[in-house]
């Protein structure tokens, strides 16, 4: 009986791990369509759009338009695929009262990154890889909320956002315009 119970648990574990899925968000921030082949599935991604592909975990093959082939063991639940080899900026966005912003800012690592040929200093990362595990809250072209509810036991919260080059430039222009209007 004990062997049957152990075998049942082992079977359930194997079955549940085989039934999990991997979602690929194939992103195209460019002005032209991009095609990617996932194993044997041809995926055409329109300009400034994302196409989702669901597959099982394990090793899969991506073929890019330049005929480069990437074999990768997909083990996480969500990945962003960057077939255009574009640059993306990853940034933490602060939500909370102004009184806590200085303590939040002082706890951040201050590093320099190069994005779109510009050196930026702060708590940023740059994504340029074809395959990226999704570790952020909002992806390219997803709008951040204006307000977020902060848990009662916390002073503030942050959301991680990935910006494509157009979003970043629009953000900089709007910040510059806001700054110019304040003068």
C-alpha positions in Angstrom: 0.0 0.0 0.0 2.8 2.4 0.9 4.5 1.7 -2.5 1.2 2.4 -4.3 0.8 5.8 -2.4 4.4 6.8 -3.3 3.9 5.8 -6.9 0.6 7.8 -7.1 2.3 10.9 -5.6 5.2 10.5 -8.0 2.8 10.1 -11.0 0.9 13.2 -9.9 4.1 15.2 -9.6 5.3 14.2 -13.1 1.9 14.8 -14.6 1.5 18.2 -13.1 5.0 19.3 -14.2 4.3 18.1 -17.7 1.0 19.9 -17.8 2.5 23.3 -17.0 2.9 25.8 -19.8 5.3 28.5 -21.0 4.1 31.8 -22.5 6.2 33.7 -24.9 5.5 37.4 -25.5 7.2 38.0 -28.8 7.6 41.8 -28.9 8.2 44.0 -31.9 8.9 47.7 -31.1 10.0 48.4 -34.7 8.1 50.0 -37.6 8.1 46.8 -39.8 6.7 43.3 -39.2 9.1 40.7 -37.8 8.9 36.9 -38.3 10.0 34.3 -35.8 9.8 30.6 -36.1 9.2 28.8 -32.8 10.0 25.2 -33.4 7.9 24.8 -36.6 5.3 27.5 -35.9 5.8 30.7 -38.0 4.8 33.8 -36.1 4.4 37.2 -37.8 4.6 40.0 -35.3 3.1 43.3 -36.6 4.9 46.6 -36.0 4.7 48.0 -32.4 2.8 44.9 -31.3 3.3 41.7 -29.3 2.1 38.2 -30.1 1.7 35.5 -27.5 2.7 31.9 -28.1 1.9 29.1 -25.6 4.1 26.0 -25.4 5.2 23.3 -23.1 8.3 23.7 -20.9 11.6 22.3 -22.1 14.0 22.8 -25.0 12.6 24.7 -28.0 14.2 26.3 -31.1 13.8 29.9 -32.2 14.8 30.9 -35.7 15.1 34.6 -36.4 14.8 36.4 -39.7 18.6 36.5 -40.1 18.5 32.7 -40.0 20.2 32.5 -36.6 19.0 29.6 -34.6 18.7 29.6 -30.8 18.0 26.5 -28.8 16.8 27.2 -25.2 15.5 25.3 -22.3 12.4 27.2 -21.2 11.7 26.5 -17.6 9.9 29.7 -16.3 6.3 30.5 -17.0 6.7 33.7 -19.0 9.4 35.0 -21.4 9.7 38.1 -23.6 11.3 37.3 -27.0 13.2 40.2 -28.6 13.6 39.0 -32.3 14.6 42.6 -33.5 17.4 42.7 -31.0 16.1 46.1 -29.8 17.2 47.8 -26.6 14.7 48.0 -23.6 15.2 50.0 -20.4 14.0 48.4 -17.1 13.1 50.9 -14.4 11.6 50.9 -10.9 8.7 53.3 -10.6 8.0 54.6 -7.1 4.5 54.8 -5.6 4.0 56.4 -2.2 4.1 59.7 -0.3 6.9 62.2 -1.2 8.1 61.9 2.5 9.4 58.4 1.8 10.9 59.0 -1.7 14.3 60.1 -0.4 14.7 57.0 1.8 13.7 54.8 -1.2 16.1 56.6 -3.5 19.0 56.4 -1.1 18.6 52.6 -0.9 18.9 52.1 -4.6 22.1 51.0 -6.3 23.4 53.9 -8.4 24.9 52.6 -11.6 25.5 53.7 -15.1 23.9 52.0 -18.1 24.0 52.9 -21.8 20.6 53.0 -23.5 20.2 54.2 -27.0 23.8 55.5 -27.0 23.1 57.6 -23.9 24.6 57.1 -20.5 21.9 57.1 -17.8 22.6 56.9 -14.1 20.2 55.3 -11.6 18.6 52.0 -10.8 18.2 50.8 -14.4 19.0 47.7 -16.5 19.1 47.4 -20.2 17.7 44.3 -22.0 19.2 43.4 -25.4 19.0 39.6 -25.3 16.7 37.6 -27.6 15.2 35.6 -24.7 14.4 37.4 -21.4 12.7 35.9 -18.4 9.8 38.2 -17.4 10.6 39.7 -14.0 8.7 42.9 -14.3 5.2 44.2 -13.7 4.6 46.1 -16.9 6.1 45.4 -20.3 6.7 47.6 -23.3 3.8 49.8 -24.4 1.8 48.8 -21.2 0.7 51.9 -19.3 1.6 52.2 -15.7 -1.2 53.1 -13.3 -1.3 56.7 -12.0 -1.9 55.5 -8.5 -1.4 52.2 -6.6 -2.7 51.0 -3.3 0.1 50.6 -0.8 -0.3 47.9 1.8 -1.0 49.2 5.3 2.2 47.8 6.7 4.4 49.5 4.0 5.4 53.1 3.4 5.6 52.8 -0.4 5.7 50.3 -3.2 7.4 50.0 -6.6 6.4 48.6 -9.9 9.0 47.5 -12.5 8.4 48.7 -16.0 10.1 47.9 -19.3 10.3 50.7 -21.8 11.0 50.4 -25.5 12.9 53.2 -27.3 9.8 55.1 -28.5 8.2 55.0 -25.0 11.4 56.2 -23.4 11.8 59.1 -25.8 8.1 60.1 -25.3 8.7 59.9 -21.5 11.8 62.1 -21.8 9.9 64.6 -24.0 6.9 64.8 -21.7 9.3 65.3 -18.7 11.1 68.0 -20.6 7.8 69.7 -21.5 6.6 69.4 -17.8 10.0 70.9 -16.7 9.8 73.7 -19.3 6.2 74.6 -18.2 7.3 74.9 -14.5 9.9 77.6 -15.3 
